[in-house]
Amino acid sequence: MATTRGEVAGDRDVLLARLAVATSAAGLGLWDWDLRTDELVWDDRSRAIFGLSGVELTGTVADIDLAIHPDDRPVVQGALDEAIVGGDLLDVEFRVVHPDGAVRWVAALGRVLQDDTGAPVRMVGTNVDVTDGREAAQQQFADATRMAGLVTVAEELGGAETVGAALAVVTRHAAATLGTTGVILCVTDDDGSAVTTYVDAPLDAQTVDTVRRLPADFPLPMVDSAVHGRAHFVPDLETAARLFPGGVGVWRRSGVRSGCSVPLRSANRLIGSLALGQRVDRYWRPADREFVSALGALTAQTLTRIASAGAAAEAASAVARLAETLQRSLLTAPPEPDHLHVVPRYVPAAAEAQVGGDWYDAFLGPDGATHLVIGDVTGHDREAAAAMGQLRNVLRGIVWAAGGTPAQVLTTLDRAVAGLDVGTLATVLVARVEQTGAGRLLRWSNAGHPAPLLVDPDGDVVLLEGRDLLLGVDHTAPRHDHEVPLPPGSTLLLHTDGLVERRGSDLDAGTARLVQVVGRLVRAGVGLDELCDRVLATVPRHPEDDVALIALRAHPEDLPRPWEAGPAVVPDLPGTAG
């Protein structure tokens, strides 16, 4: 049947309407550059992105220089020339300056079109404002760098032999990283009836005397944290007055406007609290709270060591224990989505003062998909632990800020490693459990890491091969996604090489042993927690390398969650509440 001109026009209108909806949803601006006449046609959104709405333009490509930051013009011109000469894609990010002085980041993508002779005649493309994404990535990197800096705090606290010395270390680093103006350590009496304070803050003599020794019911956040184990993050005096009206006078005399306090624990016992104060209002972001909690964990370890005051070996092993505390503070509890059971395990190397770079992570993405990550930074020192903390937090930020498949996430992470000068090599595997109409799908990408094991309910084990270049070598190297169905009853095991590496034996032999052990345990019907424990039991008593593993079992979705999996634990996702 012939197609009428009206039908063709209708189809064209539908396609244009779809294009308009797609570009609007993505915030994309469109442009079309005639390379023969230099005429540049761009839509209203592109003009708005450049800050040129309402500005009279010449209609040529020279108009873009009206907005591009002077320092970035050579970068843009070089990218354009390279794309035209090579007949390739344009991919460049640059700054634009709006008429009000605001500086925004723009990402431009384009493609060169050629005539029948192969000569370039046009370039068409898109613009998008990426300022918010870059700022979020920079904040994620700053938070990761701050968290990694706790390794230095751990080392310095390892040399502290008195509470005063420990307090000085904490005060110095809290001021440098959080801008606090003072720190107070509270030590709780054994019977919990009162607390003794150690003050490193610019307080007047009367205030110092007031807080030197406080009863357990004194209305201050730091006392409540020390006695009842509750953390407090107070943004302003008004909140302090509402929550602790009887103690707000102490805040006013001290000049403090905002503050926080976290409990200090030794094993299962409260030993005190760490309190930080500032003379300006402050909203305590989740990253701030995580940092203060980790700082409190290190402080608690130090106070416990000082209080025990005895063993000569304590000083030698302090750095290793404190660094391990830092590492464990990054290895957070996994989510437990309904019908998916996730179990992590981590065993540090036996050698003292050896801070490893092994890590695992499990979290939900913004779309609710479960993400599993396993990684190993090269080296066994504080730089390895610092890089581990950076990679872990930046990877989480990429998933939440940009999303994408595992291969896209690893590509962005590798570019961040290069662009932010992290200066490390690492193997990382990112896996994502997706829900499709046909059931669950496991999608993964592997940057040089040992292959994970996928076990069916009968105990048959498959190594999920497919490995790309490790991170930190070449951020332009291609990365690939792989996928397999994840039927009910399947078990997935991700691990670092410390699980299979043995002195005098190669990795292939160790992997073969692991395949046998895991297959036998699944056939025996062993629960996932017990499976992980029995797998770790195959590791030497004093391992030479860190061992991290994370396992997932996919239970049938048409049956209740098995009791051995424990309760479902899923954090509230932004935009899903209510």
N, C-alpha and C positions, 0 to 999 in steps of 0.2 A: 504494500500500500504506500502510495507517495505521501511525502510529508509536505504540508502546505507551508507557505511563507509565514502565515499567522502562527502555526504550531511552532516553527523554529523560533520566532520572536518570543513566544510564550516560554519556551524552554530556556531561552537566554535570560528572560526576566527572572525566572525561578532561580537559575544559577547565580545571577547577580544578587538576588535577595538573600540567598544562602551565604554568599561571600560576605555581604554586609553584616549579617548576623554573626558570622564566625569572627570577623575582624573586630567587631564591636565587643564581643564577649572576651576576646583575647587582648583588647586594648591596642590593637595593631593599627598603624598608619600605613598607607600605601603610597608609592611613588613610582614614576616612570620617566627615565632620562633618555632622550634622543641623543646618541653619541655623535651624530653627524651635525646636528644644529645646536647642540648644548641646551636645548629646551628641556626644562624640568617641570613635570606635572605632578603635584602631590595633593592628597586630599586634606580635608580640614583637620583630621586627627593628627596627621603628620605635622601640619603647621602648628597645632597646639602643643605637640610634644616638643617642638623646637622653640616654642614661645613666640611664634611669629604670627599668631592670629591677629588680624586687623592691620598687619604691617604691609605696606605697599612693596611688592616684589617685582623683580625684572622678568621673572619667568625663565631664567637660566639657572644652571647648576651653581653659579656663583652665589646664589641666594643663601646656600647652606652656610657660607662663611659668616653671615650676619649673626649666627647663633653659636656656632662651634667655638669652644674655648680655644684661645690662640695657641696654647701649648699642645692642643690635640689636633690642630689642623694638619701638621705634617703626617701624623699617624693615619688620619682619614684619607689624605691624598695618596699616601703610599699604598693603602689597602685598595683604593679604587684603581690605581694604576696597575697593581698586581693582578687584580681580577680581570681587567680589560685585556692586558697583554696575554695572560694565561688562559683566557676564555673560561675562567673558573668562577666559583662562588665568592661573593663578598660576605665577610663575617667580621665585624669590627664594633668595638664599644668605645664610646667617647663622651666627653662632657659638653653640655650646651649651657649657655648663660641666658636666662630669661631677662626681659626688660626690667623686672624688679630686683635683679641681682641674684636671684635664686639659681643655684647650680644643680642641674639634673644630669643623670647618666642615661644615655641612649644606646640601645643595641640595634644595629642596622644589618639586615640580611638582604642579599641581592643576587641576581643571576644575570649573566651576560647572554644576550641573544645575538645570533650571527645570521648574515644573509647567506645566499646560496654559494657564495665564494668562500665562506668561512670568515669573513671580515665582521668584527663586532659593530653592531648598529644600534643596539638599545641595551639598557640595563633596567630591570624592574625589581622592586623589592619592597621591604617593609621596615618600619621603625617601631620600636616599643620602648617605653620608659621603664628602666630596670633599677631605678634609684633605690626603691624600697628593698628589693631583693639584695642589692649590694650592701646596704646598710645593715640588713639582718645578718648577712654572712659575716660582716666585719664585727658585729656584736657577738655572734657565736664564736668567732675566732678569739676575740678579746676575753670572753668568758672561759674558753678552753685554755688559753695561755695563763690566765689567772689561776685556774684550777691546777694546771701543771706546775705552776710555781710553788705549790704546796710541797713538792719534793724538797725544795731548798729549805722550807720551814721545818720539814721533818729532820733534815740533816742538822740544822741548828738546834732544834729541840733535843736531838740526840746527845748534844754536848752540854745541855743545861743540867746542873746538879742541884739547883735550889728552885723554889717556887718563884722567887724574885727574878732569877735568870730566865726562867720559862716565860714569865709575864712580859719581860722586856722584849723577847723574841716575838711574841704574839702581838704586842703593841706596835712594834716597828712594821711588821708585815700588814697588819690590819690598816694602819694609817696609809701605807703605800698603795694598797689594793682597793680599799673601800673608802678612804678619806675620813676614817674615824678620828675623833679627837681624844679618846681615852678608852681604857680597857679595865675591867674589874673581874678578878677571879674570885668566885665564892667556893669555899670548901665546907661541906656539910658535916656536922657532928655525926658520930656513928649512930647515935640514937635519933637523929633527925630533928632535934629540938631547936637547933640554932645553926647559923652559918658564920664563918669567919671570912672576911674579905681581904684581898690583896689588891691595892689600888695603884694604877699607873695612869693618872688622869690629872688635868689641871684643876683640881678642886680646892676650895678654901679649907682651912683647918677644921672649921666647925662641921662641914659636910663630911670630911674624912673621918672625924671622930664619931659622927652619927652612924655611918655605915660600917665602922670597923667590926662590930659584932652585932648581929641582928637576929631576933627571934624568928622562929619558923613561920609565924603568921604575919610578919611585917609586909605591908602592901607595896612591894616592888616586884617587877617582872623577874629580876635576877634571883630573888629569894624563892619565888614560886617555881622557877625552873630548877633550882637547886634542891628543893624539898619535894616537889610533886612531879618533876620530870617533864614539864610542859615547855615547849619553845614559844617565844613571843617575838614578834616583829612589829614594832610600834612606829608608825610613820610620822606622828606629830604629837604635840603636847595635848591637844584636844582628845586624842584617842587614849593617851596615858591617863588623863584625868577621868575619862569614862570607865576605863578598865581597873585602874588602881587609884581611886580618888584619895585615899589616905596617904599615898606616897608621892603625889605629884609635886608637893612642896620641895622634896629633895631634888627632883628634876629641875625645878625652876632655879633653886640656889646654885646648882651645878652648871647652869647654862645649856644643858642638853635639851634638844628639841625632838630628836628621834633616836631610836636605839633598838637593840635586839638582845635576846639572851637565849642560849641553848643549854640543855642539860649536859653534864659530863658524867659518863658512865664507865665503870670498870667492871667487866664481865656483866652481871645482871644487877649491879648495885649502883645507886646514885652516889656520886662523890662530890658533886657541886655543880657549878654553872659558869659559863663564859658570857660576859656582858660587854657589849660594844656601844659606845655613844657617839652622837654627832650633834653639832650645833646648828644644823639646818634640817628642814623637813626632808624625809626620804621615803620613797616607795621602794619596798624591798622586793625585787623581782625574784621569780623562782630560782634563777641562776645565782642570785645573791644568797638566798637561803641555803641552797645546796653547798655553796662555798663556805659559809659560816658553819654549817653543820660538819663539814669535813675538817675545818680548822678546829672545831670543838673536839672532834674525835682524836686528832693528833694531840691536842692539849690534854685530854683525859689520859691518853697513854703515857704522856710525860709525867703528869702528876702521880699516876699510879707507880711508875718506876721510881720517882723521887721518894714517895711515901714508903715504898718497900725497902729502899735504901740498903741494899745489902750486897747482893751477889756481884762479884767482880765481873762476871761475864755479862751482866746487864748492860754496862756501858758499851761493850763490843757489839752487842746484838741490837742496840736501841734503834740505830738508823734503819736496819732491815725491817724491824717490826713496825716502825712508824711508816716507812715507805709502803709496806704491805697494807697498812691501814688505809693509806691514801688510795692504793690501787683497788682495794675492796670497796672503798666509798664510790668509785667509779663503776664498779660491777654491780649494778643495781638489780633489785628483784624484778623478774620478768612479769609481763602481763599473763593472765590466764584466760584467754577467750573461751567462750563456751565451746565444748567439744574439741578444743586443742589444749593439750597438756605440755607445758614448756618447763624443762628442768635444766638449770645451769650448774656447773661445778668449776672450781678453780683451786689449784694446788700450787703454792709458790715453790721456787727452787730452794734446795736445802742450804746452799751457801749463804752465809750472812753478808749483809750489805750488798746483796745482788738484787737490784730492782729490775724486774722484767718488764717486757713490753707486750705480753700476751693479754688479750682481752676478748670478752664476749659481750654481746648486747642483744636485747630483745625488746621491741617496743611496737606500738601501733602507729601506723602512718595516719595522715589526716583523713584518708578514705576508709580507715578502720582495718586495713590489711595488716596482718602480722608480719613484722620484719625480724629476721634473725641475722646476726652479724658475728663473725669470728675473725680475729686478726692477730698478727704477730709482727711487732716492730723489731727490726734488727738491733742487736746489742742487748746488754744486761747492765744498764747503768741508769742514772737519773735522767739522762737525756732520752733514753728509750721510754721511760715511764712518762716523761713530759710529752713526747711525741704521741704516745699512746692516748693520753688524755686529750690532746688536740684533735687527733683523727676521730676519736669516738664522738666528741661533741660536735665537730664540724659535719660529720656524716649525718648525725641526727638532724642538724640544722638544714642540710641539703634536702633530706627527705621531706621535711615539713615546709621548707620555703619554696622548693622547686619541684619536688616529686620526681616521677620518672621511673623507668624500669631499673633493675639492679645495675645493668651495664651503664645506663645513663648516670646513675648516682655515682658509680665508681669513676666514670670519666670526669664528672664535675669535681669529685674529691681529688683526683690526680692533678687536675688543673689548679685546684686550691693549694695543694702541696707545693706545686711549682711557683704559683703566683704569690703566695704568702710566705715563701722561703722557709717552709718548715724544715727542709734539709734532712729528710730521712727516707729510708727504704722500708717498705712494709708489704706483707702479704695480707690480703683481705678478701673475704668471701661474703657477699650479701645475698640473702635468700628472702623471698617474699611469697607468702601463701595467699593465693587469690581464689575467690569464689566465682565459678562460672556456672552456666546453665547445666553443664554436664558433670558438675562436681568441683572438688578442689583441684587447684593447679599449683604446682611448685615451680617458681621461676627464679633462676639464680644466675649470678655472674661471678667469676673467680679470677682474682688478681694474684696469681702465683701461689695460692694456698693449697694445702693438702686436700684431696678430693673428699667430699662428705660421703657418708654411707646412707643409702636408702634401703630399708628392710621391709619386705612385705609381711603380712601376718603369719605366713608359713616359715619365716626365718630365712628366706632367700635374700641375699645381700647384693646390692649393685653399687659400685663406685660411680659417683656422678662425675665423670671426666669432663674435660673442657676447661682449659686453663689459659688465661691471657697473661700478659706481662705484669709483674708486680708493680706497686705504686712507687713513684719517685724516680723512675728511670727515664721514661719518655711519655709526657702527658698527651702527646698526639697519637699514641699507639691506639689502634682500634680495640674495642671491647665488645664482647658478645653476650647476649642473653641465651640461656638454655631453659627448657621447660619439660616437665614430666607430669603426668597425672599423679595425684596424691590420694589414693583410694583409702577408704576407712580401714583402720588397723595398721596403717603404715607408721614406721618409726624412722625419723631422720636424725642423724648424728653428725654434728659439726665439731671439729677439734683442731687443736694446734699440734705442731710436730712433736712436742714433748711427750704426747701420749704414745707415740709409736717409735720414738728415737731411743736407741740403746747403744751403749758403748760396744764396739766390735760387731755391730749388726747394721745393715743398711735399712733405709726407710721402707723399701718394698717388703722386706721380711716382716718388719714391725706392722705394716698395714695388713699383711696377710694374717698375722696373728689376731689383729683387732677384728677383722672380718669374721674369723672363726668364732671368737668369743661372743661378739654381738649376735651373730646368727643363732648360736646355741642358746643364749639367754632369751631371745625372742621366741624361739621354738618352745622353750620351757615355760612360757607365759609369765615371765618376770615383769613386774611393774616398772614404770619408767624411772622412778627414784632409785629403786634397788638396782636396776640395770646400770645406771650411771655410777653408783657406788661400787658395784662389782667390776665395772670396767676400770675405775680408778685403782682398785685393789691390785691390778696387774702392773701398776707403776712401781718402780723400786721405792723402798721406804724413804730414801734420801735422794730425791730426783735431782739431776744436774740441770734441768731446765724447768721453767714454769709449764704447767699444764692447764689449759682452759678447754672446756667443752660445753656444748649446749645441745640438748636433745629435744625433739618434738614428737609427740604421738598424736595422730589424727584419729579421734574416736568417731564412731558412726553418729551422724547428725540426727538420725531418726530415733535415737535411744537417749535415755537420760545420761548426763555426764557421770562416768564411773566414780565410785567413792574414792578409789585410790588416787584419782587425779586431783582431789581436793576441790574446794569451791572455785567457781569462776571469779577472776579478779580482772576487771577491765577499767582503766582510768576514764574519767569523763573527757571526751574529745571536744575541742572548741567547735561551737556551732551545732552540737548534737544534743545538748541538754534541753530539758523541757519537752 
